[in-house]
Amino acid sequence: MTAVTAPIHPGWLRNAHFDLTFVVGAAVLGIASGLLVVARPDLFGLVLVLDLWLLGYHHVIATYTRLCFDIESAKANRFLLVYVPPLVIAGVALAYFTFGAWMIASVYLYWQWWHYTRQSYGVGQVYKKKSGVSFTQSDLLSKAAIYALPLWGIIHRSNQAPETFLGMEVKVFILPAMIETIAGVLAAVSVVWWGIDRWRARQRGEFAPMHALYMLSHWAVFYVGYVVIANIDAGWITLNVWHNAQYLLFVWLFNTNRFSKGVDERAVFLSTISQRKNIVAYFGLLVAIAAIVYFSAATALSAVDTSLPLILLVYQAINFHHYIVDSKIWKVRKKPIQETLRLTTIDDAQ
């Protein structure tokens, strides 16, 4: 076989420092957080607080830089900003008063699994297009490589039959052991199949290093979070820290790309803080806004009602609204998203 000497483009989203932090750093941080909680269960509260206040709350706020930090975006997303929130609140309240708190916790368990998996699928698609090489793998293989292992993970977690999740009563779908076994085999086959496909691509000079590294990080986080770690809360910490860290970095990348030519008169505030030199101000602002919003919410809730129902309804309504919004604003097949991320046309994207 003739050796292929074509240069291999790494496929950075930005550069080596950013991408290795985004892919490797976020995965290591998530896995380390989960394993720390396993080793020291008494530290769960501390890790949770750090996750929420250093990553979680302002990862939600980061979404609003895409929704309403400039007039043009606010107009384009009016439905998501004005009409969806009351619908979500009504839906959460209806679920609680019809079934009880366990329904909210159960919906959150499965919806956050789907949300994290979909985000990872989208990021994988971006890396594919950033690679600059032609992916000849089938659409089935592409999707199986992303979805099969997380699917096995959530089935495995469900079959553990946890009674609580983050301190709340939870009910899960328990499937026959054979189904879990089949899901595990399919996950293993998809990983091996993908590996063979990428090895052949490497032989053709069409290997995409950063896409491959991202896939490895994806499998590692979901495997550790759902299979290796038996405790449901510690496993959740793994996935949540990873997801939050990646989301914050990705939104920052999007905003810096969007305003890479400098301050835009149509979005002076957002374009100013999104300049690379203002990165400290950008993340500092997200932290400040998150502190104001969540401290205000906590104060208001404690003044009105300190019982679980109201707190649960408010915070989960925020989470669910965030999930809905993300499913709409990050469609990689949309031309404006492709242009901002500097991608070519994606045929098999979200």
N, C-alpha and C positions, 0 to 999 in steps of 0.2 A: 504494500500500500504506500502510495506517495505521500510524504509528510506535507501537511498543510502549513504554510508559513504566513498566512494572512494575519494581520495584527488583530488582537482581541481588544475591543473597547470595553472598559469596565462597566459603563452604564450608570454613572453617578447621577443622582437627582440634582445634586449641587456640586459637591467635591468630596474628597476622601474623608476629611474630618467630619463633615456633616453626616454623610451616609453611614459611616461606621458607627457614629453615635446613634443615629436613627435606627439602624438595623441591629447591630451587636450590643450597643450600650443599653438600649431600651429592653432588649430581651434578657440580658444579664441582670439588669436592675429588677425586672419583674420576677425572674426565677430566684434570685438571691433573697428578695423580700418574702416570697412564699416559703422558701426553705428555712429562713430565719424564724418565721412564725412557727414552723413545725418543730424546730429545735428548742425554741423558747416561746411556748404558748402564752406566757405571761406578758410578752411584748406585743401581742396582737393589737391591743388598744393603741399603743404608741405608733406602730407601723400604720394602722388605719388612719390615725389623725394626720400623720405626715403625708400619707397618700392623698387624703382629701384636700389638705391645705396647701400642699406643694405641687400637686398635679391635678387632682380630680375636679375641684370646684372651678378652677380657671380653664380647665380643658373644656368645660361646658361654656364658659364665657367666651372662649376663643371662637366658638361657633357663631357668635353674634357679630364678630368682625366680618363674617361673610354675609350676615343677614341685614344689619342695620347701622353699621358704622359710617356709611355714606348714603346720601339721598338716593342715588341710583339703585343701590342694593335694597334699600328699604322699600322702594316702590316695587321692585321686581319680586320681593318676597313678602308682600303685604298679607297674603293669605296665611302664610306660615306664622307671621308675627301676630296677626289680629284674630283670626278665626280658629286656628288649630289649638292654641292654648286652652280656651274654655271647653272645647270638645274633649281634649285630653283630661282635663280636670273632671268633667262630667263622667267620662268613661271610668276613671280611677275610682271616683266616689260610688258609682253604680256597682262596680265590681266589689268594692269593700262592703257596702251595705247589703248586697245580695248574697255574697258568699262568705265574707270575712277577710281578715288581714292576710290569711294564708294565700288567698288568690293573688293579691298584689305581689307577695314574695315569690310565688310560683311563676307568675308571668315575668317578673323581673329576672329570675334565674334563666329562663329559656330565651327571653328576648335579648338579654345582654350577651348570651352565647352567640345568638344569630348576628347581633350587631358587631361583635368583635370579629366574627368570621367574615362577614361581608366587608368590613374595613380592610381586613388582611387580603381578601380577594382583590379589592380595588388597588391596593398598594402593589400587589404582585403584578397586576396588569400594567401599572405605570412603569415598573421596572422592566417588564418585557419590552415595552416600546422605547424605553430609554437605552436599551442595550445596543440598538443599532444593527441587530442581526435579525435574520428571518426565522421565526418560530414555525416549524412545520408540524409540530405535534398536534394531535387531534384535539378538538374542543372538549371531548370527553375526558381525555387525559389531563388537560389543563385544569378543568374544574374538579376532577377527582383528586388531583394532587393537593388542592386547597381544602376541599370540603370533607374528604373521607376521614381523616384523622380527627378533626373536631367533632364530627358526627359520632364516631366511636367514643370520643371523650365524654360527650354529654350523655350518651346511653350508659356508659360505665358509671358516671356520677349518679344518674337516676337510679340505676340498679343497686346502688349502695343504700337506697331508701333512707336518705337523711330526714330527720324529723324537724330540724331547724336550719335556717340559712340566715346568717348575719343576725342571729338572735330572734328571728321571726319564725313562726310555724310555717312549714312549707310542705306541699304535696307534689309528688313527682310521678311521671309515667314509668312504671316498672315493666320492662319487657322480658320475654323469655331469655334465659341464659344463652340459648342457641343464637338468638338475634345479636346479642352482644359479641359473641364469638365470631359470627359472620362479619359484623362491622369491623372488628379488629383485624380479621384476615384481609378484608377489602382495603383497609387503611394501609396495611403493610404492603400489599400488592401494588397499590397506587404509588407508594413511595419508591419501591424498587423499579416499577415500570417507568416512573419519571426519571429515576437515576440512569437507567439504561438509555432512555431517549436523549438525555443531556450528554451522556458519554459519547453517543454517536454524533451528536451535534458538535461536540468538541473535536472529534476526529475530522469533521468537515470544516473546522475553523469558524463555527457559529455558536460558540459557547458564550454565555452571558454571565460573568462572574457575580455581579451584584444581585442579579435575579436569583441565582442559585443560592447565594448566601442568605438572601431574604427568605427563601423557601425553607432552608435549614432552621432559621430562627423561628419561623412560623410553626414548624413541626415541634421544635423543642419546647416552646412556650405552651402550646396546647397539650402536648404529651405530659409535661410536668404538672401543669395546672389542673388537668382532669384525671390523669391516670396515676402518675407517680405519687402525688400528694393525696393522701386518703381523706384528710380533713377538708370539708367543703369550703369553709371560710378561708383557710390558708391557700387553697387552690384558687379561690376567687381573687385573693390579693395578688397572686402571680399574674393572672390575666389582666386585672384592672390596672395595676401599675404599668405594665407593658403597653396596654391600650392608651392610657392617658398620656404617657410620655411621647409615644409616637404621634398621637393626634396633635399635641401642642406643637411639635416640631414640623409636622406636615402643614398645618395651617400657617405657621410662620413662613415656611418656604413658599407657599402659595401667595401670600401677601407680598413678600419681597419680590417675587417674580412679577406679580401684577404691577408693581410700581417701581420696576427696575430702572426706568428712565428718569426717575426723580419724582418730586412732589407734583401731584395731579390737582389742578384747580377744582375739579369736580369732587374730589375727596381729599381735601387738604389735611384733615386730622389723621385719617387712616394712612394715607400715603406718606405722611411725615414720620409717624412712629414705625412704619414698615421699612424704612431705609435701613440698610444693614448696619450703619454706624449707630443707629438708635435701638439696637437689640435689647439693651438693658432697660431702656424706657418702655419698650414694647411689652416685655414680660412683666416688668414692674407694674405697668398699668393693668394688665390682666389680673395680677395678684390683688391689686388695690380694689378693682371693681368686684372681684369675687368676694373679698373680705366685706365690702360694703353690702353687697346683695345678701350673702349668706348670714352675716351677723345680724343684719336687719331682719331677715326672715326668722332667725332663731329667737331674736328678742320679741318680735311680734307674736310668734307662736307661744312662747313662754308666758306672755302677758295674757293671751286668750285662753290657751288650753295646753297643759303639759302632758296630756295623755298621748299614747302612741298613735291613735287613729289620725288625728290632724297632722301630726308631724310626718307620718307615713304618706298620707295623701299628697301633701305639698311636695316633699322631696322626690317621691316617685313620679309625680306628674311632671316635674322638671326633667327627670331622667327620660321618661317616655317621650316627651316633646322633643328632647335632644335627639333621640333615636329616629323619630319621624323626620325631623329636619335634615339630619345627615343623609337619610335615604334619598332625599330630593336634591340637595345642593351639590353632592359630590359625584354625580353621574359622569364618569370619565368619557362616555361616548359623546357628551355635549361639546360642541366645537369651542366655546369660550374656555372651558376647563382644559381642553387639549392645548389650546394656544397659550394659556397662562403657564401650564406645566411644560410647555415646549415639547409636545408630543406629536407624532404622526397620527393619522386616523386609526382608531381602534375598532376593529370589527367585532371582536368577541368580548368587549368590555361589559361593564355592568349595564 
